[in-house]
Amino acid sequence: MARASVTLKLATSMDGRIALSNGVSQWITSPASRARVHQMRREADAVLVGVGTVLADDPLLTARTIPMPDQQPVRIVADSHVRTPVESRLVQSAGLGRVVVASAQSAGAAVTALDAAGVDVWRCGDGSGRVSPERLLDRCAAEGLENVFLEGGGHLAGSFLRAGLIDRIAWFRAPILIGGDGLPAVAALGYEEMNAASRWTPVATERIGDDLLETYIRPDTV
Ligand SMILES: NC(=O)c1ccc[n+]([C@@H]2O[C@H](COP(=O)([O-])OP(=O)(O)OC[C@H]3O[C@@H](n4cnc5c(N)ncnc54)[C@H](OP(=O)(O)O)[C@@H]3O)[C@@H](O)[C@H]2O)c1
């Protein structure tokens, strides 16, 4: 069974920040760029974020295109300790399309509450109490979800990059500077030699109004 392919979406300032230091990220990019993101969600089988993004932004993660898609992508939260609030817009919109919490736990009051709200809880722990990116993608493949659109935040993006599980990067860059106190698009990767840095092959650049959309793929897929 082939593992699901992953596109990492980054929506950043020129200096590669995805939010202010207080977590505010709405909105870095333009309405036209955000419309393109909705189109990308529509084309994906699943949209994935970390629970940090759910707690900070309370996103719906639906594909809101005109016309609206017949079927929404499966919306998945990597949430080891089941912190996704039942009152979140994501959980409360489970009637619009499947919502999954990928967790390291499979029982407990929080799991029961999500289950009652119509959310599927997948057990994808890595043995140390955290969601394993590999196991999460294996489960996606087993569920027939071949294309995963990973929307961040920086910690989940860092884990997927460290595990070598990103196939494509769609980088929306707005002409603003946030500064070094902003949140980085990708959390620490811990390299000590430049040769070890994650290297990507640029395949397209597009202007979307004042924003740039750069697309990169893994060199080994060229
Ligand atoms: N501009 C953009 O494109 C964009 C997109 C998304 C988010 N944001 C911003 O980014 C901020 C949130 O980013 P963030 O980095 O704090 O949160 P995040 O990456 O969304 O979520 C991190 C959390 O995910 C959980 N997680 C589960 N499995 C994981 C794994 N294998 N590796 C890493 N994390 C895992 C962890 O919590 P547990 O240990 O409890 O599981 C971790 O604390 C917000 O300010 C949001 O507005 C911006």
The ligand as a Gaussian input file, in Angstrom:
#p B3LYP/6-31G(d) Opt

LIG

0 1
 N        0.201000      31.126000       8.248000
 C       -0.034000      29.828000       8.187000
 O        0.060000      29.187000       7.125000
 C       -0.432000      29.100000       9.447000
 C       -0.948000      27.820000       9.307000
 C       -1.240000      27.131000      10.493000
 C       -1.018000      27.707000      11.718000
 N       -0.548000      28.961000      11.798000
 C       -0.274000      29.552000      13.113000
 O        0.662000      28.706000      13.750000
 C        0.408000      28.711000      15.160000
 C        0.265000      27.293000      15.634000
 O        1.432000      26.601000      15.281000
 P        2.123000      25.592000      16.295000
 O        3.398000      25.195000      15.709000
 O        2.070000      26.206000      17.652000
 O        1.072000      24.414000      16.347000
 P        0.758000      23.178000      15.383000
 O        1.955000      22.746000      14.627000
 O       -0.507000      23.461000      14.661000
 O        0.402000      22.101000      16.480000
 C        1.423000      21.627000      17.322000
 C        0.838000      20.588000      18.223000
 O        0.448000      19.459000      17.443000
 C        0.517000      18.328000      18.257000
 N        1.191000      17.239000      17.576000
 C        0.725000      15.977000      17.481000
 N        1.592000      15.196000      16.865000
 C        2.655000      15.965000      16.576000
 C        3.890000      15.683000      15.974000
 N        4.217000      14.456000      15.529000
 N        4.767000      16.699000      15.834000
 C        4.476000      17.939000      16.253000
 N        3.309000      18.264000      16.851000
 C        2.407000      17.265000      17.017000
 C        1.332000      18.714000      19.494000
 O        0.464000      18.779000      20.607000
 P        0.235000      17.415000      21.433000
 O        1.596000      17.004000      21.927000
 O       -0.727000      17.777000      22.475000
 O       -0.281000      16.446000      20.448000
 C        1.856000      20.087000      19.187000
 O        1.951000      20.916000      20.321000
 C       -0.809000      29.546000      15.384000
 O       -0.422000      30.842000      15.786000
 C       -1.462000      29.599000      14.029000
 O       -2.192000      30.790000      13.852000
 C       -0.245000      29.676000      10.687000

